[in-house]
Amino acid sequence: MLKVVALLSMLALMSACATHPKTTASRPAAIKRIAIIPASNPKLYSFENAAPPIGGYPFQYWVNKADSKSKAKIFNGRLNSPPGNLGDQLTAEVATALRGQGFTVEILEGLARPADDPDNVDYDKISSNADAILHLWISEVGLYSSGFSLDYIPRVNAGGKLFVKGQDNIYNEDIYYGVDARKGKEWAIVPDAKYAYRSFELVMSNIDELRSAYATGVLEISRRMSEQIYRATKNLAAEESAQTKLVH
């Protein structure tokens, strides 16, 4: 008789475990408040001409590398006078777009950042009452001429990660504007054809237009990213709702 009672008790315990999931760290049922870790402003712009060897000349690659290095110094001198603020622009544009989608947004100022790697932020030291934290960064800005093109094309690559402390990421994507973009891809934004420069001389004589290209890239990335974040939070809310219905 005792064995039967023990067996019934064990079966009841197993049934209870099967219908009630393990307790995990709490996560908000819906993301309404977002705290943004601002993107830092790029200090250097990349510049490269990757044209292949011409006429079988075996050292053309190294000639191009040396030439690119020399031109990169001139290029950066012009673009950084005055210093650019693309990180500030990205942060402001994303915040504006998210507010337009109904989120309450705060920008976290005064965070401790390593001088040599300002986008390497210690998440454990962040204090915020927001439902989730969004880290923004710009990974690369510059100009690139590939071996398959005679033109210098602008490049703006940026990323964002939305997360709740102690939880999996809700959103984590990189978006490419310019030379690295591919048509039809969710992560890619193809630039206007007018932002293509056949020579370094044309680049230098159109610096203001190039600044406009970078600003356009940041704006387009912020719009795409905010749309993706909105969808990701809605999908999260739907999943949480479905799980709640299963439990009950």
Secondary structure, DSSP 4 states (H G I P E B T S, - for coil): -HHHHHHHHHHHHHHHHHHSPPP-----SS--EEEEEPPPPPS--EEEE-PPPSTT-TTHHHHHHHHHHHHHHHHHHHHTSSPP-HHHHHHHHHHHHHHHTT-EEEE--S----TT-TT---GGG----SSEEEEEEEEEEEEEE-TT-SSBEEEEEEEEEEE-TTS-EEEEEEEEEETT--TT-TTEEPPPTTS-BSSHHHHHHTHHHHHHHHHHHHHHHHHHHHHHHHHHHHHHHHHHHHHHHHH-
